[in-house]
Amino acid sequence: RLKFLKSETAESTQIKSTLKAMALIHPGVEFRIRTQGKLLDVWGRADDLQSRAEQVLGVKPLFSHQSVFESKEGPYRCECVFASPHEVTGTSKQIWIFVQNRWVQDRGLQAAVIDAYRGLLMHGEFPVVVVRLDVPFDEIDVNIHPTKSQVKFRDPQSAFRAVHRCLREGLEKAPWLSAKQL
């Protein structure tokens, strides 16, 4: 509704964020962003989440790690694409979280990402990370917010541990050190 619209710049920024999220989670689809007849971005098809994240976020190199966390309810499959601790931002807006291929805002999972980087970042620095989490369907409720941008886990600690473990395992390998030697 018109009375809830913000400034044109704010609305445009929100639209771009939504398109980035769609492009991140669907690497097999080409995206072209136009505004007022002008082509802003083109993200061609990519083979995987890591390649697409490098395209969309404009950070290279990014590194990928996948893991499966077994809970008593079933497997939590997690894929994290992350930048080295030297590639940071001043806000948490470059932490992209997807659950069941849905872009969500979840403070618990965001805390898992930040905690995984503990000891690697200075105060006020935030990492560049894309998290894709798949959980058993009966472990999640997606109908808690009208825009479906928030989810509720039956066992939030298992979701936290799955994301934290996946990202921490990837970070402990320090793949950015071997990438510099190439």
C-alpha positions as CSV (number, residue, x, y, z in Angstrom):
1,R,0.0,0.0,0.0
2,L,1.2,3.5,-0.9
3,K,1.2,4.8,2.7
4,F,3.8,2.1,3.7
5,L,6.2,2.8,0.9
6,K,9.5,4.4,1.8
7,S,11.7,6.6,-0.3
8,E,12.4,5.5,-3.9
9,T,16.0,4.7,-2.9
10,A,15.0,2.6,0.0
11,E,12.5,0.6,-2.0
12,S,15.0,0.2,-4.8
13,T,17.6,-1.1,-2.4
14,Q,15.1,-3.6,-1.0
15,I,14.2,-4.9,-4.4
16,K,17.9,-5.3,-5.3
17,S,18.4,-7.3,-2.1
18,T,15.5,-9.6,-2.9
19,L,16.8,-10.1,-6.4
20,K,20.2,-10.9,-5.1
21,A,18.7,-13.5,-2.7
22,M,16.8,-15.1,-5.6
23,A,19.9,-15.2,-7.7
24,L,22.0,-16.6,-4.9
25,I,19.7,-19.6,-4.3
26,H,19.0,-20.3,-7.9
27,P,22.4,-20.5,-9.6
28,G,21.1,-22.3,-12.7
29,V,19.0,-19.3,-13.7
30,E,20.3,-16.2,-15.4
31,F,19.2,-12.9,-13.9
32,R,19.2,-9.5,-15.6
33,I,18.3,-6.4,-13.5
34,R,17.0,-3.4,-15.3
35,T,15.8,-0.1,-13.9
36,Q,14.2,2.6,-16.0
37,G,15.4,0.8,-19.1
38,K,19.0,0.7,-17.9
39,L,20.7,-2.7,-17.4
40,L,22.3,-2.7,-13.9
41,D,23.5,-6.3,-13.5
42,V,23.7,-9.6,-15.3
43,W,24.3,-12.8,-13.4
44,G,24.7,-15.6,-15.9
45,R,24.1,-19.2,-15.0
46,A,26.5,-20.7,-12.5
47,D,27.4,-24.3,-11.8
48,D,27.1,-24.1,-8.0
49,L,26.4,-21.8,-5.0
50,Q,30.0,-20.8,-4.7
51,S,30.3,-19.5,-8.3
52,R,27.0,-17.7,-8.1
53,A,27.9,-16.1,-4.8
54,E,31.2,-14.8,-6.3
55,Q,29.1,-13.3,-9.2
56,V,26.4,-11.7,-7.1
57,L,28.4,-10.5,-4.1
58,G,31.4,-9.4,-6.1
59,V,33.9,-11.0,-3.7
60,K,36.6,-13.4,-4.9
61,P,37.7,-15.8,-3.9
62,L,34.9,-17.4,-1.8
63,F,35.3,-20.9,-0.3
64,S,32.7,-23.6,0.2
65,H,32.1,-26.3,2.8
66,Q,29.3,-28.8,3.2
67,S,28.3,-31.0,6.1
68,V,25.5,-33.0,7.5
69,F,24.5,-32.7,11.2
70,E,22.6,-35.7,12.5
71,S,20.0,-34.8,15.1
72,K,17.5,-37.2,16.6
73,E,14.9,-35.8,14.3
74,G,16.9,-36.3,11.1
75,P,19.7,-34.8,9.1
76,Y,20.4,-31.1,8.8
77,R,22.3,-30.5,5.6
78,C,24.3,-27.3,5.5
79,E,26.4,-25.6,2.8
80,C,28.4,-22.5,3.6
81,V,30.1,-20.2,1.1
82,F,32.3,-17.8,2.9
83,A,35.0,-15.2,2.5
84,S,38.3,-15.1,4.3
85,P,38.3,-13.1,7.6
86,H,40.1,-10.3,5.7
87,E,37.0,-9.6,3.6
88,V,34.6,-8.0,6.0
89,T,31.9,-5.5,6.0
90,G,30.6,-3.1,8.7
91,T,27.1,-4.5,8.8
92,S,25.5,-7.9,8.9
93,K,23.8,-7.4,5.5
94,Q,26.3,-9.7,3.7
95,I,25.2,-12.7,5.8
96,W,22.7,-14.4,3.5
97,I,20.8,-17.3,5.1
98,F,18.6,-19.7,3.2
99,V,16.5,-22.4,4.8
100,Q,14.7,-24.8,2.5
101,N,15.8,-22.5,-0.4
102,R,13.9,-19.6,1.2
103,W,15.8,-16.4,2.2
104,V,15.2,-15.8,5.9
105,Q,16.1,-13.4,8.6
106,D,17.0,-15.6,11.6
107,R,18.9,-14.1,14.5
108,G,19.8,-17.5,15.8
109,L,21.5,-18.6,12.6
110,Q,23.1,-15.2,12.2
111,A,24.6,-15.7,15.7
112,A,25.9,-19.1,14.6
113,V,27.7,-17.5,11.7
114,I,29.2,-14.7,13.8
115,D,30.2,-17.2,16.5
116,A,31.9,-19.4,14.0
117,Y,34.1,-16.5,13.1
118,R,34.9,-15.8,16.7
119,G,38.5,-14.9,17.2
120,L,38.9,-14.1,13.5
121,L,37.1,-10.8,13.3
122,M,37.5,-7.5,15.1
123,H,34.6,-5.9,17.0
124,G,32.2,-4.3,14.5
125,E,33.3,-6.5,11.6
126,F,31.0,-8.9,9.9
127,P,31.8,-11.7,7.4
128,V,30.6,-12.3,3.9
129,V,28.7,-15.6,4.1
130,V,26.0,-17.5,2.3
131,V,24.4,-20.3,4.3
132,R,22.0,-22.9,2.8
133,L,20.4,-25.1,5.4
134,D,18.0,-28.0,4.6
135,V,16.2,-29.5,7.5
136,P,13.5,-32.2,7.8
137,F,10.2,-30.6,6.8
138,D,8.5,-31.4,10.1
139,E,11.2,-29.6,12.0
140,I,10.4,-26.1,10.6
141,D,7.4,-23.8,10.5
142,V,7.5,-21.2,7.8
143,N,4.2,-19.6,8.6
144,I,5.1,-17.4,11.4
145,H,5.5,-14.1,9.5
146,P,3.3,-12.7,6.7
147,T,6.3,-12.2,4.4
148,K,7.6,-15.7,5.1
149,S,11.0,-14.0,5.9
150,Q,11.2,-15.7,9.3
151,V,11.1,-19.3,10.3
152,K,10.7,-21.2,13.5
153,F,12.6,-24.4,14.2
154,R,11.2,-27.1,16.4
155,D,14.8,-27.6,17.7
156,P,16.7,-24.2,17.2
157,Q,19.8,-25.6,18.9
158,S,20.2,-28.3,16.2
159,A,19.9,-25.6,13.5
160,F,22.4,-23.4,15.3
161,R,24.9,-26.3,15.7
162,A,24.5,-27.4,12.1
163,V,25.4,-24.0,10.7
164,H,28.1,-23.3,13.3
165,R,29.8,-26.7,12.7
166,C,29.7,-26.4,8.9
167,L,31.1,-22.9,8.8
168,R,33.7,-23.5,11.6
169,E,35.0,-26.7,9.9
170,G,35.4,-24.7,6.6
171,L,37.2,-21.8,8.4
172,E,39.5,-24.1,10.3
173,K,40.9,-25.3,7.0
174,A,41.9,-21.7,6.3
175,P,41.5,-22.2,2.5
176,W,42.5,-18.6,1.8
177,L,46.1,-19.3,2.8
178,S,46.5,-21.9,0.1
179,A,44.7,-19.7,-2.4
180,K,47.3,-16.9,-1.9
181,Q,50.1,-19.3,-2.7
182,L,48.6,-20.2,-6.2
